Each structure stands twice: as C-alpha cells, then as structure tokens.
C-alpha cells in the first residue's frame, strides 16, 4: 500500500459515498448487502484519513432526499446508521476521533436524534480527526435554514440587511467552525454534487472515481490524496499549490 507524500495533505476531505445499490445489483445481491458493505468502506476511509493526517472527513451518509426511497430501504439505511454508532462509537472515541453531525435535526423521530447527540457529546473533547456525518442533510435546506434565521433577526431589529455578509452566513451554516472542503470525492462514476455542501464547495477540488463505494479502500483514499497534491489551486486568483501540512 502506497501512502501519499505527507507534505501535501488536504485539511478537509468530503466524500459522496455513491453506488451501494448498483454494487449489489451487479452481483445479484439485495441492495441491503451493498449498504452493509458500504459501512465497511466507511471504516476504511476513517482509518485512512487518520493515517494520512487529514483533519476533517465529511461523509454524505443520508440526504434529505433519501426519505423518498422505498420504505424498506430507508429502514435499512437508518438501521445501519444506528448500528454504526452503537458498534463503532467506542472505537472512534478511543482513537481520539471527534464526531460532528450536520443536517436538519427537526422532526427526527425515535432514538435517532438522541443517538446522534450522544455521539457528538461523547467525543466532543477529542482532538484527532473530526468525522463529520451529513445525516438528513441537503445543502439547499441548510442554506434556507440560515436565511430563515437571518430574516427573523432582521424582523426583530437585531440585524440590518446590509450587515449580512459571507462570514455571517458561514457562521450560521451546519458546518460553522469547520473549514471548507479542499477535496470532494464522489464514487460510482457520477459527476455531480447532488445537493451536497453547495456553499462550502465554492473552491473545492473535485475527484470523480468510477468505483462503487463498497469497493473504496485505503489505497483509493491515498491515491485520491496524491491526485489532489498534483493539482494547482487558484481560488479565483493566481496559481497556487495545495497548502502543505506541517509534519
């Protein structure tokens, strides 16, 4: 296994984990098996990010649009989320991983919200990799919630419209305090953001790979970091190399 040159590592990597169902269909297996294998790939990605020195890893686990899938599949996906937290939380905590949850927390039923809050609270003081789980997340919904809160403040006389700027919006997003992603990876060969981190991705580098998510492993993660290291980032201005991480 070839690890990347650790002098050039993105601070924040975000991944759209796509292709679980198609992976299973190609093998004549139930889609649930694909989702189960996808959880194993999540563990691989978390380990690889920690080994490489990535500070933030954001995983698109469940979108606000996923509720429209067949009820049985939604139930399976939520069950996998529950099992991942129950089985992996202790290990992540021992590994000094901090968990952040982004997404709309309103109307989450049953044990889901308490479980997500427990994961955040248990790992709040950890100082290693921050694992950001996008659950019930949609970027348009996130931005709309920010606009709603700003409108309430303006109506209450707490804020003038002319005072609203990009920094104020950044500070009210679900990702407040988290740097924008340097690199966004999408598996399965699809080349779109699918309502993921639209505001935050303004200057991200994108990498679309053909492999389905259940096949994603640490070597693929390291290869993605090598590709990133070779990119030239401009941020709308002059050419720059990706920032190096102090070793």
C-alpha positions as CSV (number, residue, x, y, z in Angstrom):
1,X,0.0,0.0,0.0
2,X,1.5,3.3,-1.1
3,X,0.9,6.2,1.3
4,X,0.8,9.8,-0.1
5,X,3.5,12.3,0.3
6,X,2.6,13.7,3.7
7,X,3.9,17.2,2.9
8,X,0.8,18.0,0.9
9,X,-2.4,16.8,2.5
10,X,-5.9,18.4,2.3
11,X,-7.1,19.6,5.7
12,X,-10.7,18.7,4.8
13,X,-11.8,15.8,2.6
14,X,-15.5,15.3,1.8
15,X,-16.9,12.2,0.2
16,X,-20.2,11.4,-1.6
17,X,-20.5,7.7,-1.0
18,X,-22.3,6.6,-4.1
19,X,-23.0,3.2,-5.6
20,X,-24.0,0.8,-2.8
21,X,-27.2,-0.3,-4.6
22,X,-25.5,-0.7,-8.0
23,X,-22.7,-2.7,-6.5
24,X,-25.2,-5.1,-5.1
25,X,-27.2,-5.3,-8.3
26,X,-24.2,-6.2,-10.3
27,X,-23.7,-9.2,-8.0
28,X,-27.3,-10.2,-7.9
29,X,-27.5,-9.3,-4.2
30,X,-30.1,-7.4,-2.2
31,X,-29.4,-3.7,-2.0
32,X,-29.1,-4.0,1.8
33,X,-25.9,-6.0,1.3
34,X,-24.5,-3.2,-0.7
35,X,-25.2,-0.7,2.1
36,X,-23.7,-3.1,4.7
37,X,-20.5,-3.3,2.6
38,X,-20.6,0.4,2.4
39,X,-20.3,0.7,6.1
40,X,-17.1,-1.3,5.9
41,X,-15.8,1.2,3.4
42,X,-16.6,4.0,5.8
43,X,-14.3,2.3,8.4
44,X,-11.6,2.1,5.8
45,X,-11.9,5.8,4.9
46,X,-11.8,6.9,8.5
47,X,-8.7,4.9,9.2
48,X,-7.0,6.2,6.0
49,X,-7.9,9.8,6.8
50,X,-6.4,9.4,10.3
51,X,-3.2,7.8,9.0
52,X,-2.7,10.5,6.3
53,X,-3.1,13.4,8.7
54,X,-6.4,14.7,7.3
55,X,-8.1,16.9,10.0
56,X,-11.7,16.8,8.8
57,X,-13.5,14.0,6.9
58,X,-17.1,14.6,5.9
59,X,-19.2,11.7,4.7
60,X,-22.6,12.1,3.0
61,X,-24.4,9.4,4.9
62,X,-28.1,10.2,4.4
63,X,-29.6,13.0,2.3
64,X,-32.8,14.8,2.9
65,X,-34.0,13.4,-0.4
66,X,-33.3,9.8,0.7
67,X,-36.6,9.7,2.5
68,X,-38.3,9.3,-0.9
69,X,-36.7,5.9,-1.4
70,X,-38.7,2.7,-0.8
71,X,-39.7,2.4,2.9
72,X,-37.8,-0.8,3.3
73,X,-34.6,0.7,2.0
74,X,-35.0,3.8,4.2
75,X,-35.5,1.5,7.2
76,X,-32.4,-0.5,6.3
77,X,-30.3,2.7,5.9
78,X,-31.4,4.1,9.3
79,X,-30.7,0.7,10.9
80,X,-27.2,0.8,9.5
81,X,-26.7,4.3,10.9
82,X,-27.8,3.1,14.3
83,X,-25.6,0.0,14.2
84,X,-22.6,2.1,13.1
85,X,-22.9,4.4,16.0
86,X,-23.6,1.7,18.5
87,X,-20.7,-0.5,17.4
88,X,-18.1,2.0,16.3
89,X,-18.6,4.9,18.7
90,X,-16.4,3.4,21.4
91,X,-13.6,2.6,19.0
92,X,-13.8,6.1,17.4
93,X,-13.6,7.6,20.9
94,X,-10.6,5.5,21.8
95,X,-9.0,6.7,18.5
96,X,-9.4,10.3,19.6
97,X,-11.9,10.9,16.7
98,X,-14.4,13.7,17.2
99,X,-17.9,13.3,15.6
100,X,-19.9,16.2,14.2
101,X,-23.4,15.8,12.8
102,X,-24.6,18.2,10.1
103,X,-28.1,18.2,8.6
104,X,-31.7,19.1,9.6
105,X,-32.4,17.8,13.1
106,X,-36.0,18.9,13.1
107,X,-38.6,16.1,13.2
108,X,-36.1,13.3,13.6
109,X,-38.1,10.6,15.4
110,X,-37.5,7.8,17.8
111,X,-33.9,7.2,19.1
112,X,-32.2,8.8,16.1
113,X,-31.6,12.3,17.4
114,X,-30.6,11.2,21.0
115,X,-28.1,8.8,19.4
116,X,-26.6,11.4,17.2
117,X,-26.4,13.9,20.1
118,X,-24.7,11.2,22.3
119,X,-22.1,10.6,19.6
120,X,-21.3,14.3,19.4
121,X,-21.2,14.8,23.2
122,X,-19.1,11.6,23.9
123,X,-16.4,12.7,21.5
124,X,-16.6,16.5,22.0
125,X,-13.2,16.8,23.7
126,X,-11.3,14.6,21.3
127,X,-8.5,16.4,19.4
128,X,-7.8,14.0,16.5
129,X,-9.7,13.6,13.2
130,X,-13.1,15.3,13.1
131,X,-15.5,12.9,11.4
132,X,-18.4,15.0,10.0
133,X,-21.5,12.9,9.3
134,X,-24.0,14.5,7.0
135,X,-27.3,13.0,8.1
136,X,-30.7,14.2,6.8
137,X,-28.6,16.7,5.0
138,X,-29.4,18.8,1.9
139,X,-27.4,21.9,1.1
140,X,-30.4,23.9,-0.1
141,X,-32.2,23.1,3.1
142,X,-29.2,24.1,5.1
143,X,-28.9,27.5,3.3
144,X,-32.7,28.0,3.6
145,X,-32.5,27.5,7.4
146,X,-29.8,30.1,7.5
147,X,-31.9,32.6,5.5
148,X,-34.9,31.9,7.8
149,X,-32.8,32.7,11.0
150,X,-31.4,35.8,9.4
151,X,-34.8,37.0,8.4
152,X,-36.1,36.5,12.0
153,X,-33.2,38.6,13.3
154,X,-33.8,41.4,10.8
155,X,-37.5,41.4,11.6
156,X,-36.7,41.7,15.3
157,X,-34.4,44.6,14.7
158,X,-31.3,42.6,15.8
159,X,-29.7,42.8,12.4
160,X,-29.6,45.2,9.4
161,X,-29.8,43.6,5.9
162,X,-26.8,45.5,4.8
163,X,-24.7,43.9,7.6
164,X,-25.2,40.4,6.2
165,X,-22.0,39.1,4.6
166,X,-20.4,35.8,3.7
167,X,-18.7,35.4,7.1
168,X,-22.1,35.7,8.8
169,X,-23.6,33.0,6.6
170,X,-20.5,30.8,7.2
171,X,-21.1,31.1,11.0
172,X,-24.7,30.0,10.8
173,X,-24.3,27.0,8.5
174,X,-24.3,23.5,9.9
175,X,-20.6,23.4,9.2
176,X,-19.8,26.5,11.3
177,X,-16.2,26.2,12.6
178,X,-15.3,23.6,10.0
179,X,-13.0,24.7,7.1
180,X,-14.4,24.4,3.6
181,X,-13.5,21.1,1.9
182,X,-10.3,21.1,0.0
183,X,-11.2,17.9,-1.9
184,X,-14.6,16.4,-2.6
185,X,-14.6,12.8,-3.8
186,X,-17.6,11.0,-5.4
187,X,-17.6,7.3,-6.2
188,X,-19.6,5.4,-8.8
189,X,-18.7,7.5,-11.8
190,X,-21.4,10.1,-11.3
191,X,-20.2,13.7,-11.7
192,X,-22.5,15.9,-9.7
193,X,-22.8,17.3,-6.2
194,X,-26.3,16.1,-5.5
195,X,-27.1,19.0,-3.1
196,X,-24.0,18.4,-1.0
197,X,-22.1,21.3,0.5
198,X,-23.0,23.7,-2.3
199,X,-21.9,26.9,-0.4
200,X,-18.8,25.3,1.1
201,X,-17.6,23.8,-2.2
202,X,-17.0,27.1,-3.9
203,X,-13.3,26.5,-4.4
204,X,-13.0,22.7,-3.7
205,X,-11.1,20.4,-5.9
206,X,-13.3,17.5,-7.3
207,X,-12.4,14.0,-8.0
208,X,-14.9,11.5,-9.5
209,X,-13.9,7.9,-9.5
210,X,-15.6,5.0,-11.3
211,X,-15.5,2.5,-8.4
212,X,-18.7,1.9,-6.4
213,X,-18.5,2.9,-2.7
214,X,-18.3,-0.6,-1.3
215,X,-15.0,-1.1,-3.2
216,X,-13.5,2.0,-1.8
217,X,-10.4,1.2,0.3
218,X,-7.4,2.9,1.9
219,X,-5.3,2.7,-1.2
220,X,-8.0,4.5,-3.2
221,X,-8.1,7.2,-0.5
222,X,-4.3,7.6,-0.6
223,X,-4.4,7.7,-4.4
224,X,-7.0,10.5,-4.2
225,X,-4.7,12.5,-2.0
226,X,-1.9,12.0,-4.4
227,X,-4.1,13.4,-7.2
228,X,-5.0,16.3,-5.0
229,X,-1.3,17.1,-4.3
230,X,-0.7,17.4,-8.0
231,X,-3.5,20.0,-8.5
232,X,-2.9,23.7,-8.7
233,X,-5.5,25.7,-6.7
234,X,-6.3,29.2,-7.8
235,X,-9.2,30.4,-5.6
236,X,-10.1,32.9,-8.3
237,X,-6.6,34.4,-8.4
238,X,-3.1,33.3,-9.2
239,X,-2.0,29.7,-9.4
240,X,-1.1,28.1,-6.1
241,X,-0.1,24.6,-5.0
242,X,-2.3,23.0,-2.3
243,X,-1.2,24.0,1.2
244,X,1.3,21.7,3.0
245,X,0.5,20.2,6.3
246,X,3.2,20.7,8.9
247,X,4.7,17.4,9.9
